[in-house]
Structures are given as structure tokens and as C-alpha cells.
Amino acid sequence: MVDLNRHVGTRRKVRIERKTPSEPLLNGYIIAIKSGLVLMHVFHDFVPEGYCVIREKDIVSIRRSKYERLWDRMLAGEGMLAGLDTVPKINLSSVQTVIKSAAEQFQFIIVECEDEHEDVQDFYLGVPVKVTRNTVHLRHVNALAKWEDEISVIPAAEITKVQINAPYANCFAKYIVKG
């Protein structure tokens, strides 16, 4: 397992490689680690992408090099690190508590179940309606911004990533068809 602890709360950007072909690289700042879950403030180029929680066991490697040091300087110089000072309070005890605590603070979350062997994923943008010991019940929208008729029951063990306060979700939410 990769040692992430030395990067927690340092305000130093890292690049994380995961064993998920759909999105193997994440760039950002590690905020906290608990119970095998990692909370990050994520960036894509010069765009803050909100926060995500990923599984520690999916991480293959971590890089902190001259490239990340340059990006630290650029992001700070552009005033883009405010998200490190306004981190949401996310309970990292389990995926279920992550989802519950995120739902208390944000209207929509993104839940992903990524395949380790193929570039395929289940992607849900929505609202949790029930969280049990083993499952998350999510009311979510489809790619046309319409609410799905059925609630999806997602096995908690299959959730590989939860996105919180993501610009994608915040923008998409503005165009959801009411109903």
C-alpha cells in the first residue's frame, strides 16, 4: 500500500494514480484519511473540481515532484486554493457516512462505481434517499437531466468514488427537469 499519510493536510499538491481505467489519475490535495478512505480537494488543470472521496486500496502510486511544486506555486498565485480553507465536514468512517454527511451539506452528490479491469463505470448524480449498512439508495438523473423513475440501490462495497460540491454536479443540477 502507498504511504499517503505524509501528504495529509500539507497543502502540497500530489498526483494519485488509481487502478481504475476510467479515471486513473487524480490531481489535488489530500485533506484527510480514515478507515481506508481518502478525502481530496481535486483539480483538473486550473479548475478546482470540488472534493472527492476515494478508496485507499485503489491507489497504485502517488507522485510529489517538481511538477507538483510548480503547480502549487501557480495555483496559489492564481488564488485558486480557497477550497483548502473551506473544506466540508465529511465523515470518513465509511462510504455510507461519507454520503450521509455530504448530503447534509450539498444538494447533489456524484457516486461512481468504477471497474478495475475495464474503462467502464456506473455514474450517478443525485440525492441519497436511504443509506443502510450495505447499500445506498439514490434518486438520480439521467444524461438528459431527467429524474429516473426508479431509485437505484447501489452496494456500498462497489462505490469507488464520491464527488462532493463538484462543478459538474452544481451546473447540471440547474437544468434538471422538475418532477
C-alpha positions in Angstrom: 0.0 0.0 0.0 1.2 3.5 -0.8 2.0 5.8 2.1 -0.3 8.7 1.8 -0.1 9.9 5.4 2.9 12.2 4.9 0.8 14.2 2.4 -2.3 14.7 4.6 -3.0 18.4 5.3 0.3 19.6 3.9 -1.3 21.9 1.3 1.0 20.3 -1.2 -0.4 19.0 -4.5 0.0 15.4 -5.4 -0.8 13.2 -8.3 -2.5 10.0 -7.4 -2.7 7.0 -9.8 -5.5 4.6 -9.2 -6.2 1.2 -10.7 -9.4 2.4 -12.4 -9.0 2.8 -16.1 -11.9 5.2 -16.4 -10.1 7.9 -14.4 -6.7 6.6 -13.3 -5.1 10.0 -12.4 -6.3 12.5 -9.8 -4.5 15.7 -9.0 -5.1 17.7 -5.9 -4.6 18.0 -2.2 -5.1 15.2 0.4 -7.1 16.6 3.2 -7.8 13.5 5.4 -7.5 9.7 5.5 -9.6 7.5 7.7 -11.0 4.0 7.5 -9.4 3.3 4.1 -11.0 6.4 2.6 -9.2 9.5 1.3 -10.7 13.0 1.1 -9.1 15.2 -1.6 -9.6 18.7 -3.0 -9.3 17.9 -6.7 -8.1 20.0 -9.6 -8.3 19.5 -13.4 -5.7 21.8 -14.9 -6.5 25.2 -13.4 -10.1 24.3 -12.4 -11.0 23.3 -8.9 -13.2 20.3 -9.2 -14.6 20.2 -5.7 -13.9 17.3 -3.4 -13.8 13.6 -3.8 -13.5 10.6 -1.6 -11.7 7.6 -3.0 -10.7 4.2 -1.6 -7.2 4.0 -0.4 -6.9 0.4 -1.7 -7.4 1.6 -5.2 -4.3 3.8 -5.2 -1.4 2.4 -7.1 1.1 5.3 -6.7 1.5 8.9 -5.6 3.8 11.5 -7.0 5.0 14.6 -5.4 7.8 16.1 -7.7 9.0 19.3 -9.3 5.8 19.2 -11.4 3.5 19.3 -8.4 5.7 22.0 -6.7 5.3 24.2 -9.8 1.5 23.6 -9.8 1.4 24.6 -6.1 3.0 27.9 -7.0 0.8 28.5 -10.0 -2.5 27.6 -8.2 -1.6 29.7 -5.2 -0.5 32.6 -7.5 -3.9 32.4 -9.2 -5.7 32.4 -5.9 -7.3 29.0 -6.6 -6.6 27.3 -3.2 -9.5 28.8 -1.2 -11.1 25.4 -1.2 -8.4 24.2 1.2 -9.7 26.7 3.7 -13.4 25.8 3.3 -13.4 22.0 3.4 -16.8 20.5 4.0 -17.1 18.3 7.1 -17.1 14.8 5.7 -17.4 11.7 8.0 -14.8 9.2 6.6 -15.9 6.3 8.9 -17.4 4.5 5.9 -18.8 5.2 2.4 -22.2 5.4 3.9 -21.2 8.1 6.4 -19.4 10.0 3.6 -22.7 10.0 1.6 -24.8 11.0 4.6 -22.5 13.8 5.7 -22.2 15.1 2.1 -25.9 15.0 1.6 -26.4 17.1 4.7 -24.3 19.9 3.2 -24.9 19.7 -0.6 -28.0 19.3 -2.7 -26.5 16.8 -5.1 -23.6 14.3 -5.0 -22.0 12.1 -7.6 -21.5 8.4 -6.8 -19.2 6.3 -9.0 -18.7 2.5 -9.2 -15.6 2.1 -11.4 -14.5 -1.2 -12.9 -10.9 -2.2 -12.1 -10.4 -4.0 -15.4 -12.4 -2.1 -18.0 -12.9 1.6 -18.9 -16.5 1.4 -17.7 -18.3 2.9 -14.7 -21.7 3.4 -13.2 -22.2 7.1 -12.7 -25.0 8.5 -10.6 -25.7 12.2 -10.0 -28.5 12.5 -7.5 -29.8 12.6 -3.9 -29.5 9.8 -1.4 -32.9 8.7 -0.1 -31.8 5.9 2.1 -28.5 4.6 3.4 -28.2 1.2 5.0 -25.4 -0.9 6.3 -24.7 -2.4 2.9 -26.4 -0.2 0.3 -27.0 3.4 -0.8 -30.4 4.2 -2.3 -30.1 7.0 -4.7 -32.6 9.1 -6.6 -30.7 10.2 -9.7 -31.0 11.9 -13.0 -30.1 10.6 -16.4 -27.9 12.2 -19.1 -30.9 14.2 -20.3 -31.3 15.8 -16.8 -34.5 13.9 -16.1 -35.2 12.1 -12.9 -35.1 8.3 -13.3 -38.4 6.6 -12.3 -36.7 4.0 -10.1 -34.4 4.5 -7.1 -31.0 2.9 -7.7 -29.8 0.5 -5.0 -26.0 0.6 -5.0 -24.0 -1.9 -3.0 -21.7 0.2 -0.8 -18.8 -2.1 -1.5 -18.9 -1.2 -5.2 -18.6 2.5 -4.7 -15.1 3.6 -5.6 -15.6 7.4 -5.7 -17.9 10.0 -4.3 -17.7 13.6 -5.6 -18.8 16.4 -3.4 -19.5 20.0 -4.4 -18.3 19.2 -7.9 -18.8 22.0 -10.5 -20.2 19.3 -12.9 -23.0 18.4 -10.4 -23.7 22.0 -9.5 -24.0 23.1 -13.1 -26.0 20.0 -14.2 -28.4 20.5 -11.3 -29.6 23.8 -12.6 -31.0 22.1 -15.7 -32.7 19.1 -14.1 -36.3 18.7 -15.3 -38.6 19.1 -12.3 -40.6 16.1 -11.3 
